[in-house]
Amino acid sequence: FHEVPAALKRTRWLLQQGEGDEVATACLIKVFAGLLDTPTPDGTLLSFERYLARSGNPRQTYHNLNERPRAIEILLKLFIGSQYLTETLLRSPEYLDRLTQHRELADLKSREDFLQGALDAAASEPDLPTKLDALRRYQRWEILRIGVCDNVGLMDLRASTVQLSLLADALIRACLQLVATPADNPDGLLILGLGKLGGEELNYSSDIDLIFLAADRPEHYVPVAQRLIRALQTATGEGFLYRVDMRLRPWGRSGALVTSMASFMEYLLKDAELWERQALIKARLISGDPVIGQQVLEASQHLVFGDDPAAVRDSVRTAKQRIEASLERRGQHWGEVKLGSGSIRDIEFLTQYLQIVHGGIYAELRTPNTLEGLIRLTDAALLQADEYRHLTGGYVFLRTIEHALQLMHNKQVHQLPVDSRELHVLAKRLDFPHGEAFVAHYERHCRAIRKIYDRHLGDHAVASLTLPIAGPPTILKFSDTESALHRRLLSEITHERPVRVDAVLHDGPVWRVTVAGLDHPGDLSVICGLLFVYGFDILDGFVTTGWYPETWGQLPHPSKRAGRSRDQVRDFVDVFTVRPPHEAAEPDVWIRYEADLVELCRLLRDGKDGEAQGRLANRVAAALEEPTFEPVRLSPVDVQIDNSADATATVLQIRADDTLGFLYELSNALSLSAIDIQLVVIRSDGRRVFDTLHVTDARHGGITGGERLPVGGRIAAAVCEHLAAAQRSDRPAAAEVPFSMAGRTAGIAAAWRVPYGVVVELHRTHVAAKRVQRSRDVPCRHATHSGICLPIRGFRGRIDRPGRGGGELRVCLRCAGFESALRATAG
């Protein structure tokens, strides 16, 4: 404590409230134990004292808290992280009971959920002022709920910003319903959200940028628009909803409050500055007729995207230079997380620059969300994998800082504190040991972001090339240095050593690993499986096949037992960025890794695929039994299958939770289905994977058959769930083997949309395994179908005839051990 006398005084008061009560004393001991790790014990103790005083019955509050240690944890994190949220709780101490309802607390609500909740809150109030106050109380509770989830790790940055944005959407609609009369015809008023609201990236203390449009008679909607603005930003004893910024409307402050759609389009065509059109990248319909709104957005996009690259570059650079010059004059150049050098604005402007230049041709690049934009730009090869990783990591880190700054007092703060004590407090709130470590991490991110910004928009930047979206593998290029390394590794390939590994430290503890060798089906699953066994997490990378045809003549002939002819000889080169399981990995780990990989690849070359996969599966299962692998709850897997983007291959676009070992499971499943992988582009933001695979059948053509196409979708959708099932199992090895067998299944129904517990039909099923005992068929208890259910996770046998006397075998996902929904879309 910095103020010891004041702390002693508060402690005595707290003891008096529970005097003679052992439970109260025990609770207070837990509170003080929690204070040991807080960066601001004085302020936290004061907030606890105020909470106890506001509770109305301190002794009962002690008992309630002692029974729920989770409530004490939430209280302390709230008191440390946000004075604004603390005041919200002190106004309504009863909110703590709702905050301890763990499942309800972390619910991700839809826009309709928020709207219904807001209207329900206002329904019982007698007049407009009290109804609007009810909306303000409702907003205060929802921001408290989202902020607590943010503080205790129940929501990540993406989830919290989307929730805040959907809440704002709902409150705008609710206010419009309350202030409008039938004569106003509110459905005829189109409300567009821009900025962070439009991108569903809202902060805790963001303005909301709006534009009002009408199909005709715009002056008719001016009164209701004015009432809406007043309802949103008027402050009462219950606070205010949002600060409204209307400056992005045509002609800014001097323009009409409501513009006709024809005048809006004419303004964009004739008078709008480039930066005004740039702002419309983030335009999104908040309220109004959805059909007309979509028509307006689509029409405006033709005037936003596809501008002259040089003009766009000059406009973006000029705007950023003007912002930084203003910061310099105010002495705020350092520590400005939103606008400074290497800041959030660098990432946003770079993303929007590339979207404007290339979005005229490639509509796939048009998205109002920054993180989604970075994903799509990387899919289009307009950003490199390393650039994507630095930009997404930097964006999430800087936005997290911004949230921490704004949550403290609900003010639009973007500047790091200069006082060392305040900086230390902020660092501790963000889980850094001290201010120096935090500043070093912050500056490292800023340097990396600015370097990428300068590469594209600096004085010596090279204009971006227009590249195909998810096109053929020619979009990938290696530098001369990288190509020389690849050729050297391939020149060292022999029968005894069919694969070579090179690993160098890339950035801090992160390694850049290059694996090169003689291509054979199953290579990738072995490479990724061993990385998983050694505990390495794949952050990004490229997987290529047949990249260096000039080396094929010197590569060794395949073994006859491998079933491959001389004309099937070709190289593979895989490059991964990986993170070790601990802060640092010793260089000799790569010697051991290469030795293990050579042994398994030799088995593959000798035609002993089953033995190689079996050995690897056992090691993977052993790794899963390590206590470091925690059970996970996975979101749905999204698989898009496209046979038109690449003339020579089928393209799989996969979005899934980033679980350790995901790429191993995916490549293993495809290998078992006789699907060859030609090219893979791997990206991850730490929470989700965004993988693009170019795959072929055994004839090196696209997978166009009626049976093959759905197999890829089914297997890709199942791998993430299988890994989770293995992690949850008491015997991971038992969970690992059946999937390899199930991976040989062919002929799955084309559409795979599986909610929890729904039965899936498998036709012409054939699963083979040698020297294993068949399990007993069991009736299914989870669905209404008749017949026998096969529990995949426990299966140990051979099925020659599907079902009993029928033409199908039905498998229930609950019996199979899958606990969450899967989603995949074919074509």
N, C-alpha and C positions, 0 to 999 in steps of 0.2 A: 504494500500500500504506500502511496505517496503522501496521503493525508492520514497519518496514523491516528491522531485524536478523533477525527471525524469517523474513521472506520470503527474505533472502539465504541464510540457513542452509538452507532448504528447496531453494532453487534449486541450491546447490552439491551437495546430496545427489542431486537429480534428474540433474544433469550426470554425476555419478560413476557412476550406474547404466548410462549409455550411453557412457561414456568411450571415445573412439577410434572410435566408430561414427557415421558420417555420417548414416545413416538415423535413429538415435535423436536426433541433434541437430536434424535437419529436423523431426521430430515435435514436439520440445520447442518449437521456434520457432512452430509452428502453435498449440500450446497457449497460449503467452504472447501470441500475436496475438489469440486468443480472449479472454484475460483483460482486454484493453484496454477492452472494452465491458461488463465485468461490474460490477455495483454492489458486490460483495463479493469483491474479488480475494484478500484474505487467506484467507478461509474456503474459497474455491474452490481456491486453490493447496494448502491443507492437505488438502482432500478428494482432490485428484489425487495428492498424495504418498501418502496412505493407500491409495488404489486401486492404485497401482503396487507398493507394498509387499505388498499382499494378493494380487497377481496370481501370485506364485510365480516368475515369470521376467520381470523388468523389461525386459531387452533385447528379448526376443521380443514383449513387450507393446508396446514402442515401434514395432517393425516392423509389428505388426498394426494399430495405430492409424494409422500413417503411410499405410498402404495404403487405409484407410477414413476419410477426413476426416469422413464422416457420424457415425462413432463418437465422434470428438472433440467434435463439436457436441452430440451427445446427452449425453455425459458432463458437459460444462460447463453445459448447461441443467439437468441433474439436480442438480448440485452447488449451483447458484444457487437453484433453485426449491423444493427439498425436502430437509431434513436427514433426514427419515424415509425417503424413497426412496433417498437416498444410503447410509444405513445398510443398507438392504435389498440394494443392489448390492454393498456392501463385504462383506457376509456371503457372497455368492455372486458373485464377480467374473465367473464364466463366463456369467452372464446377459447380459453385454454383447453376446456373439455373437448371441443370440436377438433382442436389441433392435435390431440393425442389419438384421434381415430385414424390410425395409420393408413388403412386402405382408402377410406373416403378422402383423406387429405391429399393423396397423390393422384387422384382421378384426373385424367386429361379430358376436359370438357369441350364439347363442340360449341360453335357459335350459337346454335339453337338452344343448347343447355343454358348458356349464359343469358340469352335473351329471355327464356322462360323464367329463370331465377330472378332476373331483374323485374319483370312484370309482376311476378308473384309477390315480390317484396313491396311493390308500390300499390298493389290491388286494394289493400285494406285502408289506405289513407284517404281522407275525405276531400282534399283539394290538391291543385297542382303544386303549390310550394311544398307541402308535406310529402307528396309523391316523389318529387325530385330529391328531397332530403332522404327518403327511403332508398333511392338509387345510389346516393352518395354513401350511405351506410353499407349497402350491398357491395359497392365497389371496394370500400375500405376492407371488408372481410375477405373478399376474393384476393386483393393484393396481399393481405396478410398471409393467406393460405399459400399463395404462389411464392411469396418471399421466404416463408418458413421452409417450404420444399426445396427452394434454391439453396438456402443456408445449410440444411442438413443433408443435402445430396440426393433428395428424392426426385429432383428434376435437373436436367442439364440445361445449358444455355439455350439450345434450340427449343426445348420444350417450354421453358419459362417465357421466352420472347413470343412464341406462338400463342401461349395462353393469355399473355398480356394484350396481344393484338386482337385476339378473338373477343376478349372481354370488352375492349374499346369498341369493336364493331357492334357488339350487342347493346352497349349503352347508348351509342349514337342512334341505333334503331329504336330503342326503348324511349329515348327522349323525343324522337320525332313522332312516335305514336302518341305521346302524352301532350305535346304542344300543338299538334296539328288538329284541325277540324275537318269534317267531311268535305267542306267546300274547298279546302286547301288542296285536295287530291294529292296526298304525299307520295303516292306511287309514281307520279309523274316527275318527281324531283330526283334526278340522278346525283348520288353523292360518290365521288371518287376519292379514295385515300391514296396519298403519295408518301414519299419518304419512308421512314421506318414502319409506319402503319401500313402502307401499301405493300412493303416487303415482308410483312408479318415478323418484324424484328424489333418491336417496340420495347423501349426501356421502361423502368419504373417511373421515371419523371420526364417522359418525352412530351413535346408538343405533338398535336396531331395536325397534319397538313391535309386540307380538304379543298376540293373544287366542286361547285354546284353547277349542274347543267340541266337543261330542260329541252324537250323536243320542240316546243313552241311556247309562245307567251311567257318568256322567262321572267318578266316583271310580275306575273301573277304569283310566283313562288318566293319573291323577295321577303314578304312578311314572315312566312313560316321559316325561311332560312335564318332570318334574324332572331326569331324566337328560339330556334334550335341552338344557335351559337350562345345566346344568353344562358340557356339551360345548362349547357356544357361547361361554361367557364365562370358563371357566377358563384362566388364564395359565400357560404352561410356558416352557421355554427357547426354544421356537419362537414365543412370543407368544400372542395369543388371537384368536378369530374376531370376536365381536361382543359389545358390551354389550347386554343384553336388558332392556327396560322392559315390565313387565306391568301398569302402573298404570291402563291404559285398560280393563281387564276390569271386569265388573259389580262394584260396591262397592269398586273399587280394591284397595288393599293388604289390606283385610280380607275381600275376596271369595274364593271358591273359585278354585283355580288353573285348573281345567277346569270349564266351565259347560255344562249341557244346553242344547240349542237352544231348548226350550220356556221354560226359565228366562231365557235371554238375551232372547227376544222379550218376555216378561212384564216384565222389568226395563226395557227400552226404552219399553214402553207406559206403565208406572206410575211408575217411580222415577228414570229417567235424567234428568239435567240437560240443558238445551239444548246446552251445550258438549260433552257426551258424544255426543249425536246428531250434532253438527257434526263431531266427529272421525271418525265413520263414513262421511263423504263419501269419505274416502281408503281405505276398507276394500277389500281385495283378497285373494283366496284364494291362499295360498302352497302348502299341501299338504292332501291329503285327497280324498275323493270329489268330483269336479268337479260332478256333477249336484246332490248335496245342498248343496255349497258355494254354487252359483249360486242355489239356492232360498232359502238363508238370506240371501244378499245382497239378492235381490229383495224378500223379505219385509221386511227391515229398512229398505229404501229408502222404503217407504210411511210409515215412522215418522220418517224423516229429513227428507224434502223436503216443502215445502208448508206449513211452520209460519207462524204469525201474523207478518207483516212487522215490526210494532212490537216484538214480543217478541224476535225474532231480532236486530233492530237494537240493542236495549238490551243483550242478552246479549253481542254481539260488541263493542260499544263499551265495556262495563264490563270485559270481559276485557282489551282493549287498554289501557285506562286504568290498570288494576291493574299490568300489565306495565311500563308506562312510569313509573309512580310508584315501583316497585321499583328500576328503573334509576336514577332520579333520586336516590333515597336512597343508592345506592352510588356516585354520581358518575360514572355510565357512560351518561348520556343521549346524549352526542355519540359518533359513531363506532361505534355498535352496529348492525352491518349486518343482523342477524337480527331483533332485537326492538325497536329504537328507532323514533323518528319517521321516517316515510318509508322504512321498512325492508322486508325480505322479508315479515315478518309482516303489514304493512299490505296488501300485495298479496294474500297468501293469505287473510286475513280478509275483504277486500272480495270476492274471487272466491267464497268459500264463502257469504258473506251472500247474494249474488245467486243463487247456485245453490240455496240452501235455499228462498228466497222464491219463486222461479219454477220450480224443478225439479219441484214437485208436478204442474204442468200439462204442462210441456215436458220430457219424459224425455231429450231430446237434450242438456240441460245437465248431465246427471249423468256426471261423469268425475272420477277421483281425481287427475288430473294438472293442475297449476296452469296451465301454458302452454296446454294443450288447452282448459281451462276458459275462459281468456280469449278464445280463438278462438271458441268456441261462444257465449259471451255477446255478442261483437261481431256474430256472425252473426245473433243474435236482436235486434240493435239495443238491447241493454241496456247496452252500452258504446259510446261514440262512437269513430270511427276514431282520433282524436288520443289519446283515453284508452288505447286498445289499444296504440298505438305507444309511449307513455310507459311503460305498465305492463310490457309485454314487454321493452322495452329496459332498463328499470330492473331488472327481475327477473333477466335474464341477466347484467347488470353486477354486481349485488350478489351473486349466486350465484358468479360468477367470483372476486370478492374473497374470499368465504367459502372457496372451494376453495383459493385461494392461502394463506390464513391457516392452514387445517387441514393442508394438505400439508406445511407446514414441519416440524412436529413430531408429526403424527398426534394432535393434541389438539383438543377441541371449543372452538375459539377463534372468536369472532364480533366481537371488538372491534378497531378500528383502533389501531395503535401511536400513542402520544403523543410518543415520542422522535423528533426530526426526522430522525436518521440512519436509524432503522428504517423510518420512513415513506417516506424516499427510496428505500430498498432495495425496499420493497413496490411503490412506484410504478414503478420500473425493471422489476421482474418482470412488471408488468402493461402494459409498453410505454408508460409515460408518461415525459416527459423529466425530471421532477423531482416532488417531493412536493407543491408548491403547485398544479401543474396537475392532479394526481390528486385532491387534496382539492376543488378547484373543481368538477371533473367529478362527483365523488361527491355533493357538496352540491346541485348542480343536479338530479341524479336524485332525491335525497331530497325536495327541495322539490316537484318535479313529482308524485311519488308521493303525498305527503301532501295536496297540493291536490286530487287526484282522490279520495283516501280521504275527505276532508272533504266533498267535493261529494255523496258518497253516504251517508256515515255521520257527518258532523259535526253540530254543534249546529243548523245551518240547512239540513241536507240535506232534499231533497224525496224522498218515497217513490218507488221505481221503479215505472214503469207496466208492466203486463203486455202484451207485444207479441208478435205472431205470429212464428214461426220461419220465416225464408226466405219470408215472405209477400209480398203485392203491394207495389209501390213506395211505397205510402203510409206505410211505416214510416220513411221518410227525411224529415227536416224541416230546413229551413234557418232561420237566425235572421232577424230583420227586417232587420238590416244587410246580411246576405248576399243576401237576396231583393231589396233595393233595388239592390244592385250588379248583380245578374243582369238586372233589368228595364232598368237604364240601358244596359248593354252591348247588350241586345237592341234597344233603341230606336235604336241607332246602326247597325244592320244595313242595308246597301243592296246593290244588284246588284253594284256595284264592290267592296264590302267585305262579303262574306257571313259573316265571322267576326270576332270581337273577342277580344283577350287582355288580361287584367289579372294582374299578378304583384306580390306583396309579400313582403318577407323575413318569415319566419314564426318561426324558432327557430335562431339561429346562422346557418350557411350554407344552411339549408333554406328553400325558397321555397314559397309557397302560390299556385298558378296557377289562374285561372278562365278558361275558354274558352267563349264563348257564340256561337250563330249559328243559321243556317237549316239544319234537319236534312236530311241527304241520306245515302244508303247509302255507306259508305266513309269517313265523316268521322272516326270514332274511330281507324281504322288510320292515317290521315294525321296526325292530332294526335299519336298515340303514336309513330309512325315518326319524325316530326321531333324529338320530345323525345329519342329514341334517337340520331338523327344529331348533335344538339347535346351529347350525352353525359350527359343528365339521367337519373337513376334514379328511377322512380316508387315512393314509399314507401307511399302509401295514397291513397284518393280515392273520388269518386262520379262516375258517368256517368249523366245523366238525359236523357230525351227527353219532350217534350210537357208540361213541368212548369208552364209559364206560358201557358195557352190564351188569356188576355186579351190577349196580345201578338201572336197569330197574324194578326189583321186588319191590323196595320201592317207585317208582314214582307213583303218583295218576292215577287212571283209567281215560281215556278220557271220556268226556261227550257224551251221546248217540246222542245229537243234532249235535255233530261235525262229525258224520258219520265215526268214527274210532273205530276199535275193540281193545280188550285188547292186542292182539298179535302185534299190531302196536305201542305199547308204546316203546319209545326209547328217549335217551337224545340228546341234542345238546349243544355244547360248541363253542362259537365264541370269538376270541381274536383279538382285533384291537389296532393298534397304531394310535392315533388321535391327530390332532392339533386344539386347540380352536380358535374361531374367533378373540380373542384379545390375548395380551401377556400372560395372565394368566386366568385360569378359577377357580372360587371358588369351593371348594370341595362339597358344598351343591348343586351344579348344578346336581351332580350325584344322589342325593336323589330325586330331582324333575324328573330327567330323568327316574329313576327306577319306580317311581309311575306312570308316564304316560305309560311306557312300560307294566307294570302289567295290567293296565286298558285295553289296546288294546289287549294284549295276552289273557286275560279272555274272551273277545268278540270272538276271534278266537276259543278258546276251547269250547265255547258255540254254535258254528256253525254260528255265526253272522259275517262271513268273510266280506260280503259287507258293513256292518256298520263300522267295524274296518277300512277297506280300505278307506271308504268314509270320516271318521273323519280324518284319516291321510292325505288323499289327500287335504282336506281343509286347514290343517295346513301347508302342503308343499306349496300350492298355496299362502297362506298368507306370508310365508317366501320368496317366489319368488318376491313378491311385495315390499319387503324391498329394499331400495336404495343401499344396500351393494352388491346386486347381479347384476353385470354388464353383458350386453349382450356379447356373445362370438362368434367368428368365428371358426368353428370346422373343423378339418381335417377329411379325410375319416376314418371310423371304419373298422378294419380288424378282421374278425372272421374266425377261422379255426375249423372245426368240425371233430373229430376223433373217430371212433368206434373201433379202434384196440388197442389203448394204454392201455385201462383198460377193463378187461374181464367183469366187472359188471356194467359199466357205460359208458356214452358218455362223451368225454372230449371236452370242448370248450376252445379254446385259443383266448383271446380277446386283441387287441391292439387299443387304442383310446385316444383321448385327455382327460386329467384329469380334468373333470368338477365336481364341488361340487354337490353331489347327484347322481353321475353316478351309484354307486353300488345299490342305492335304485331303480332307474329306471330299471336296469337290473334284479334284483331279483323280482321286482314287475311284470315285463313282463313275466318272467318264471313261477312265481306262477299262474298268470292268465291263462297260457297255460297248467296248470296241470303238470308242470315239476318240480320234486323234486331235490333239491340241496343237494348233499352228502358231498362235500368238495370244498372249495374255497381257493386258495392261491392268496393273493392280494399284488401287488407291484405297486409303483409309483415312478417316478423320479422327481415329481413336475410338469411335463408338460404332460407326457403320462402315462396311466395306462397299466399294463401288468398283466392281470388276467387269472387264470386257474381254470375252473370249472369242477367238475365231477358231472354229472346230470343223473337222471333216470326218467322213466315214473312212473305212479301210481303203477305199479307192482314191482317197484324197480329194473328194468332192463334197459339195454341200450336203447336209443331211436333209433330203427332201422327201424321203419315203414316208408313207402314211403312218408307219409304226415307229420309225426312228425319232422323228421330231418330238413327239411327246415324251419319249424316254428321257431325253436331255432335260426337259423341263421338270419332270418328276424327280429325277435324281438330284438336280440342282436345288430344288426346293426342299428335299429331305435331308441334305447333309448337315445343315445347321441344327435341325432337331435331333438328328442322330448323335451328334457330338454332345448335346445337352443331355440326352438320355444316357449316354455313356458316363457322363460326369455325375449324374444323379444315381446311377446304379451302385448297389453294394458290391458288385463284381464287374468292374469296367471291362475286363477281358471278355466276359460273357456277352456284354452289350456290343463289343467291337466286331466280333466275328460274324454274327448273323447279317449285318448290313452288307458286308462284302458279298455274302451269298445272295441277299435280296437284290444287290446291284446287278445281278445277271438276269433279272426279270425283264422280259420284253413284252411289248404290246399293251401299254397302259392307255386307258381312255384319253382322248386328246385334251379335254378340258380338266384341269386339276384345281378345283376350288374346294378346300377341305376345312370346314369349321370343326370345332372341337367335338369329338365323339361321332362324327358322321362316317358311314361305311363307304369304302371305296371298292370298286370291282376291278379285279385283275383277270385278264383273259389270256388263255394259252400259257399259263404259268409253268415254268420248269425251273426248279431250284435243286442243285446237286451238291452233295457233300460226301466224302468218303469216310468210312469207318466212324460214323457217328450214330448215336441212338436217337430214334424218333421220339419226340415228345407226345404226350397224350393230347388229342384234340379236346378243346373245352367249349361249352356253349358260351355265346356272347351275351353279356348282361346289359350292354350299353346301347343296344339298338333294337329296332322292332323287326328286323329281318329274321327269317327262319334259316336254320342251317347251322353249320359249325364255323367258329371263328378261329383263325390261326394266330396265336400270339407271336408276332415276329421276333420280339426280343428274346423269347425263350426257345425259339425253334432250333431243332437239331436233327433234321431228317431230310428225306427226299420225297418230292411230290411228283408222281408221274401222271396222275389223273386229277385235274382240279375238282375239288368238292367231292360230294358223295352222290354219284348217279346224275350229276348235272354238268353243265358246261362252264361253270365259273367257280371261283374261290373268292369269298368275301373276307376282307380283313378290317377289323375295327381299330381305329387309331388309338382309342383308349387302351384296348387290350395290348396294343403294340407299345404302349408306354409313351406315346407322344402327348405332351400336355398343353401345347398352344397351337393356334391356327397356323396353317401354311397357306401361302397364296402364290400361284404362278400362272402366268398368262402365256399361251403359245401363240406366236405370230400376231 
